[in-house]
Structures are given as C-alpha cells and as structure tokens.
Amino acid sequence: MPEIRKTILTVEEIHHEGGPAVARPLRLGSIAAVVKNPFAGGYEADLVGFMQALKPLGRELAERLIAALGDSGEIQSYGKGAIVGGDGEIEHGAMWHEPGGWGMREALGGTLAIVPSNKVVGAIGTRLMVPLSHINAAYVRGHFASAEIGIYDAPRRDEIVYGLVMATGGRIHDRLGGLAVADIKGEDGLR
C-alpha cells in the first residue's frame, strides 16, 4: 500500500480572463498526494504491483475533488500528473496513468476520452502544468487548457506527488472555433 505523507486540495473560481465576467464562474480544482517512492535510489524491473496498489488512491482523490467542485455532473474536463523526486525515475510517475485516469473515469461515471497527462522528475517545490481536455471528446478545442500542481515541500528525493485536475468547463472566453460541446457525438472519445 502506498505511504501518504500529505494531500493538498485547491479550488479556483474564474470569473473572467480580461473579457466580460460570466454569469457562472468556471471552477478549476486540483488534488495531489505526496507518496513515499518505494523504488527510490534503485531499479525495479516490475512496477505493476505498486501501480495496482495505487488504484484506491486514484479513486479516493477523484471522489474528493469531484465533491469539492460540486458533483460529477458538473465536471467537463480533466487531466493528471506526477512529480517524481530526484532519487526516482520518470517511469515512477508513469505508474499514475492507470490509477489516476481510471480513478477519475470511474468516479465520473465512465467518461469516453483519454485523460491527458504530464510527468517530470524534479526537486522540492517543482511545479507541473497538467493538461486538461474534455471528458468525452478529446477534440473539443475550447477545453484545451492546463492547471498547475505542486507543493512547497514536496517531492522529497524519495517521494512522488500524484495529482488530478478537473474543471467545470473549458477556457472561459473560448472563441477559436472547433468542435463545440453541443456537437459532441460521444462515439469514440475523440468527437
């Protein structure tokens, strides 16, 4: 089981981006857990067991973030990311793909689109920009955005920060065309 040192949850309410204020603010949230890296300082050939052990954490973090943003019916975009401490490797961040992605997809009721991701190996205080896209149609251009995760005292050299981000909509002043939310077909997770 993963050993968690701490978690952090943030929610932003965005009223405008320089244009007119919207009637209903965009809510953007992130949640992250600082986890001890059992593979720090060495090479482990089989990481699948620990990846599987992370699944309950992915689901728990997703549920907590959804609750902070309102409810699952409000969520329109998502993403995930990992910051690996200096004694780890990028593959330790990649262990979050399945637990973080499926945790969100299950908590949201079986979304169709792949969950975008980013990961990095970094020092204490490293910040990571996590990509966001629409939960059911990856080609909804107005939902291409990013959110920052990071913790001032993490990751230590033998830790990993695993994070999830979600938002209640796309960019607040989206006006560049492309597939609109109203035109999603919901057939393949792309359109």
N, C-alpha and C positions, 0 to 999 in steps of 0.2 A: 504494500500500500504506500502511496506517496506520503511523504512527511511534509506538511504545510507549515511554514513559519508565519505567514500572514496573508491576508487578502485585502484588496482595495477596490472600492466601487465608486464610480463618478457618473453623474448625470448632468448634461448641459441642456439648457433650453435656448434655442437660437431664434431670435425674433426677426432679424434681417441681416443681410450681408452688405449693407450700404444702400440697398434699394428700399422700397416701401416695406413697412412692418407687415407681417402676415397675421391673419386672424387667429391662427393656431400655431404656436411655436413648434419648430422641429425639436424633438427630444433625441439626444445622442448620448448613449451610455457606454461605459466600458467597465469590465470587471477583470481582475487579474489575481492570480495566486502565486506566491513565492514557494517553490517546491525544492526540496533537497534533491540534488542530482546524484543518484547512486552510482553513476558511471564516471563522475568527475575524476580526472587525473589518469584515466586508463582507457583501454579499448575493450569494448564488449561486443562480441560478434552477434549476439541475439538480443535485440531490443524489444521484440514483440511482446514479451510478458509484461514489461513495465508499461508499454503503450496500452495494453489491455487494462492494466490496473488504473490507468488514468481516466477510463471511461466514466466512472461515477462522478469524478471531479468535473468533467466536461458538462455533464447533465446538471449537476448542482449549480455550477456557476451560471449556466444558461438560464435556469429557472430563477435564480436570484436577480439576474439582470433584467429578465422579462418583467418580473414583479416591480422592479424599480422604475421601469419605463411605462408601466400601466398594465397591459395584458398582451397576450400573444397576438391578438387580432390587430394590434396597433403597429407591430413591427413590420417594416418594409425592406430593410437592408441589414446586412451582417458581414462580419469578417472575423478573422482570428489571427493570433500572432504569438511568437515566443522570443524571449531574450535569454540566451544561454550565457552563464557566467564563464569566465576565462579558462577554467580547467575542463570545460566541456567542449563539445563539437556541435556543428550545425545539425547533425543528424539527431541530436538530443532534442532540439527544437522541433524537428520534423515529427517526432513522436506525438505531437499535439494534433496533427492533421485529422486523424480519425476520431479521437476522443472529443476534441473541441468542435469539429464540424458536425459529427453525428449528434453530439450532445445538444447543439443548437437546433439542428433539423428536427430531432425528435421532440424537443420541448416546444417547438413552434408548430408541431402537427404535421411533419413530413413535407418540408419545402422541396422544391424541384431543382433549384440552381445550386451549383457547386459553391462552397464557401471560400472566398478568396483568402489568401494567407500571405504572411511575411514572417521572416525569422532572421535573427542575427546573433552572432557571438559578441558580447560586449562586457564592459566594466560596470561597476556600481553606478547607478544613475543613468545608464543608457536609455534613451527614448526610442520608440519604434513607431513608425507610421504604418498602421494596419489598413489595407484596402477594404473598401465597402462596395458591395453591389446588391442588386435587387434579389430578394429571397426566392423568387420563382422564375425569373427571366434575366439571365446574365447580360443581355443586350440592351437593357434599359439604361441608356446613356445618362439620363438625369440622376441616376443613383450611383454613378461612379464618384466615389469620394474617399476620404480617409479619416481615421481618428488616431490619436496618439495614445499609446500606453507607455507606462514607465513608473518606477517607484524610486524615490530618492536614495534608499539604502539597499537596493537590490538590482541585479542579482549579485550576491557574493560569488566568489570563484567557484564554489561547489553548489550553486543554485541555478534554477531556471524560473523565469517568470512566464507563466502561461496565461494568455489573455484572450478575451472575447469582446467584440464590439457589436452594437446593434443601434439602429435608428428607426424612427417612426416615419421616415420619408427620405426623399432624395435631397439634392442640393436645394437650398431654399429659394433661390432665384434662377432655377434651371430654365434656360431659354435657347438651347442649342440644337433642338430637334432630336431626331432619332426615335426609337420605339418608345411610345408613351405607355404608362401603367395601364391606361384604359384599353390598350391594344394588345395586351399580353394574351397569347393563346394557351399557354400552360401545357404544351405538349412534350417538350424535351429539356426544359431548364434553360434554354437559350432565348427563345422568343415567347 
